[in-house]
């Protein structure tokens, strides 16, 4: 059952009509297959045209869609032999940031990413993908381990931001995020980061400071959420759509600014309509980038990262 977004209501009405006709056709003697095909074509065209003209705010809604693939879905569909590693050896285990050894197309990698969860219970367990200091310190530990073993690092970024609670600040949230960003930049092995949903604030940058940053077609990446920006500038979150437009949060805008390096196409209607195809497209793109980076000396990789960040916005 597809969960429709507000701007998808015309498509929802057509697809509901198609479902009614299919049910009628099963128990009737009248051939209405041509009418069903006509409506299916009309629905497909409407969906495609709708997604070609999405506003930044609508893309934000797509990026947040609950049925969009999450970390565990990518592990199941494009990675093999995943061995999760837990704990930061300082405080505890944070399930908002998950990581461990894995294989991608036969290549051993260190896989790290945010997990939001897909139902109420799992979302609470994973803290809605909002990492705490122990999560970022775990990521640092895994990146350092990857360097020792000569394994490339792959990150999947999908968070509204790092957890803003008092207990996180008490345990050094800002320091942990800064150290994680530093660990990315200092890596002596290839690193490919992918913005697969929301890339929110420092909580995203801490896992995305790579020499190659990929981004899904309808993902978003920003220093603050549109609602947060609107609340600061206009004192109301109702201006979130205006904020999203001004902030340049879309993959298309960010590619032009040099913040990301490559856009990964999504199935028509977004990754939530065909998670398997979306996962396959991302897996192919990451593999291609890792192939291009393979064999580069550690100093060259660090220089690539430094150069790409210094070029942003130039």
C-alpha positions in Angstrom: 0.0 0.0 0.0 1.6 3.3 -1.2 1.4 6.2 1.2 0.7 9.3 -0.9 2.2 12.7 -0.3 -0.1 15.8 -0.5 1.1 16.8 -4.0 0.5 13.2 -5.2 -3.3 13.3 -4.6 -4.1 13.6 -8.4 -2.0 10.4 -9.0 -3.6 8.7 -6.0 -7.1 9.4 -7.4 -6.2 7.9 -10.8 -4.6 4.8 -9.2 -7.6 4.3 -6.9 -9.9 4.4 -10.0 -7.6 1.8 -11.8 -7.8 -0.5 -8.7 -11.6 -0.2 -8.8 -11.8 -1.1 -12.5 -9.5 -4.1 -12.0 -11.7 -5.4 -9.3 -14.8 -4.8 -11.5 -13.1 -6.6 -14.4 -12.4 -9.7 -12.3 -16.1 -10.4 -11.7 -17.7 -9.0 -14.8 -18.4 -10.0 -18.4 -17.5 -6.6 -19.9 -14.0 -6.1 -21.3 -12.6 -2.9 -19.8 -8.9 -3.7 -20.3 -8.5 -0.9 -22.8 -9.9 1.7 -20.3 -7.6 0.3 -17.6 -4.5 0.6 -20.0 -5.6 4.2 -20.9 -5.8 5.2 -17.2 -2.5 3.4 -16.4 -0.7 5.4 -19.1 -2.3 8.6 -17.9 -1.3 7.8 -14.3 2.3 7.1 -15.4 2.5 10.3 -17.4 1.1 12.3 -14.5 3.5 10.8 -12.0 6.5 11.4 -14.3 5.5 15.1 -15.0 4.8 15.7 -11.3 8.2 14.4 -10.3 10.0 16.4 -13.0 8.7 19.6 -11.6 9.1 19.0 -7.8 9.8 22.1 -5.7 12.6 22.0 -3.1 10.0 21.6 -0.3 8.3 18.7 -2.2 11.7 17.1 -2.6 12.1 17.5 1.2 8.9 15.6 1.7 10.0 12.8 -0.7 13.3 12.6 1.1 11.4 12.0 4.4 8.9 9.5 3.0 8.6 6.7 5.6 8.7 4.0 2.9 12.0 5.2 1.5 14.8 2.7 1.7 16.8 2.8 5.0 20.2 1.5 6.0 19.0 -2.0 6.6 17.3 -2.1 3.2 20.6 -1.2 1.5 22.4 -3.9 3.5 19.9 -6.5 2.4 19.8 -5.5 -1.3 23.3 -4.4 -2.3 25.7 -5.5 0.4 26.6 -9.0 1.5 28.4 -10.5 4.6 27.5 -7.5 6.8 29.1 -7.9 10.2 27.8 -5.1 12.5 30.2 -3.7 15.1 28.9 -1.9 18.2 30.1 0.5 20.9 32.4 3.4 21.1 34.6 1.9 23.9 33.9 5.1 25.9 30.2 5.2 26.8 27.9 2.9 25.0 26.1 1.8 21.9 24.1 4.2 19.7 21.7 2.5 17.3 21.1 5.6 15.2 24.5 5.1 13.6 25.2 1.6 12.4 28.4 0.2 11.0 30.5 -2.8 10.3 32.4 -4.9 7.7 30.5 -5.7 4.5 31.1 -6.6 0.9 29.9 -4.6 -2.1 30.2 -6.5 -5.5 32.8 -8.7 -3.9 34.9 -5.8 -2.5 35.4 -5.6 1.3 34.4 -2.3 2.7 33.7 -0.6 6.0 30.0 0.4 5.9 28.7 3.1 8.2 25.3 4.9 8.1 22.3 6.3 9.8 19.3 4.1 10.5 15.9 5.8 11.0 13.8 2.7 11.5 10.6 1.8 9.6 7.9 1.5 12.3 7.2 3.2 15.6 9.1 0.6 17.7 12.2 0.6 15.4 12.2 4.4 15.0 12.3 4.8 18.8 15.1 2.2 19.1 17.2 4.0 16.4 16.3 7.4 17.8 14.9 8.4 14.3 18.4 8.4 12.9 19.6 11.2 15.1 23.1 10.2 16.3 24.4 10.8 19.8 28.1 11.4 20.7 28.7 7.7 21.2 27.4 7.1 17.6 29.9 9.4 16.1 32.7 8.1 18.2 31.8 4.6 17.0 32.0 5.9 13.5 35.5 7.3 14.2 36.6 3.9 15.7 35.3 2.1 12.5 37.0 4.5 10.2 40.3 4.1 12.0 39.9 0.4 11.8 39.2 0.6 8.1 42.5 2.6 7.6 44.4 -0.1 9.5 43.0 -2.9 7.4 43.2 -0.9 4.1 39.4 -1.1 3.5 37.5 1.7 1.7 34.8 3.4 3.7 31.2 3.7 2.4 28.7 5.9 4.3 25.0 6.2 3.9 23.7 9.5 5.2 20.1 9.9 6.2 19.4 12.1 9.3 17.5 15.2 10.1 20.5 16.1 12.3 22.5 15.0 15.3 20.4 14.4 18.5 19.9 17.9 20.2 19.1 16.6 23.7 20.7 17.8 26.9 22.4 14.4 27.6 24.0 14.5 24.1 25.5 18.0 24.8 26.7 16.8 28.2 28.6 14.0 26.6 30.3 16.2 24.0 28.1 16.2 20.9 29.9 19.1 19.2 33.3 17.6 19.9 32.2 14.1 18.6 30.9 15.6 15.4 34.0 17.6 14.8 36.2 14.6 15.5 34.2 12.4 13.1 34.5 15.1 10.4 38.3 15.2 11.0 38.5 11.4 10.8 36.8 11.4 7.4 39.2 14.1 6.1 42.3 12.2 7.5 41.5 8.8 6.1 44.2 7.1 4.1 41.7 4.9 2.2 39.1 5.8 -0.3 35.8 7.1 1.0 32.5 7.4 -0.8 29.5 9.1 0.9 25.9 8.9 -0.3 23.1 11.2 0.8 20.2 8.8 0.5 17.4 10.7 2.2 17.9 13.7 4.5 21.4 15.2 5.0 20.8 17.4 8.0 23.4 19.7 9.5 26.7 18.6 11.2 25.1 15.2 11.9 25.3 14.5 8.2 28.6 16.3 7.4 30.3 14.1 10.1 29.8 11.1 7.9 29.9 12.8 4.5 33.3 14.6 4.4 34.5 12.2 1.6 36.4 12.7 -1.6 33.3 11.6 -3.5 29.8 12.6 -2.4 26.8 11.1 -4.2 23.2 12.1 -3.7 19.9 10.6 -4.7 17.9 12.7 -7.1 15.2 13.5 -4.6 17.3 13.6 -1.4 18.1 16.9 0.4 21.2 18.2 2.1 21.3 21.4 4.2 22.9 23.1 7.2 19.5 23.2 9.0 16.0 21.9 8.2 13.7 24.2 6.2 11.4 24.4 9.3 14.3 25.4 11.5 15.5 28.0 9.1 12.0 29.4 8.7 11.5 29.6 12.5 14.7 31.6 12.8 14.2 34.0 9.9 10.4 34.4 9.9 9.5 33.2 13.4 7.2 30.6 11.9 7.7 27.1 10.5 4.9 27.8 8.0 7.5 29.5 5.7 9.4 26.2 5.4 8.7 26.0 1.6 10.2 29.4 1.1 13.2 28.5 3.3 13.8 25.3 1.2 13.8 27.3 -2.0 16.3 29.9 -0.6 18.6 27.3 1.0 19.3 25.4 -2.2 18.8 22.0 -0.6 18.3 19.8 -3.7 20.8 17.6 -5.4 20.5 19.6 -8.6 21.4 22.9 -6.8 24.2 21.3 -4.8 25.8 19.7 -7.8 26.1 23.1 -9.4 27.6 24.5 -6.2 30.2 21.7 -6.0 28.8 20.4 -2.6 28.2 17.0 -4.2 29.9 15.2 -7.1 27.2 13.0 -8.6 23.4 12.6 -8.7 22.0 9.1 -8.6 18.7 8.8 -10.5 15.7 7.4 -8.6 12.8 5.4 -10.1 9.9 7.5 -11.4 7.9 8.5 -8.3 10.8 8.3 -5.9 12.9 5.6 -4.3 9.9 4.6 -2.1 8.0 3.4 -5.1 10.6 0.9 -6.2 13.2 0.4 -3.4 14.9 -2.5 -5.1 15.7 -0.4 -8.2 16.8 2.5 -6.1 19.2 0.3 -4.1 20.6 -1.2 -7.3 21.2 2.2 -8.8 23.1 3.4 -5.7 25.1 0.2 -5.5 26.2 0.6 -9.1 27.2 4.2 -8.6 29.2 3.5 -5.4 31.0 0.6 -7.1 32.0 2.8 -10.0 33.4 5.5 -7.7 35.3 3.0 -5.6 36.8 1.5 -8.8 37.9 5.0 -9.9 39.6 5.6 -6.5 41.2 2.2 -6.1 45.0 2.2 -5.8 45.4 5.9 -5.1 48.0 6.7 -2.5 46.8 8.0 0.9 48.2 11.5 0.4 46.5 11.8 -2.9 43.1 10.9 -1.3 43.6 13.4 1.4 44.5 16.1 -1.1 41.4 15.2 -3.2 39.2 15.8 -0.1 40.9 19.1 0.7 40.6 20.3 -2.9 36.9 19.4 -3.2 36.0 21.2 0.0 38.0 24.3 -0.9 36.3 24.5 -4.3 32.7 24.5 -2.8 30.9 27.6 -3.8 33.9 29.0 -5.8 
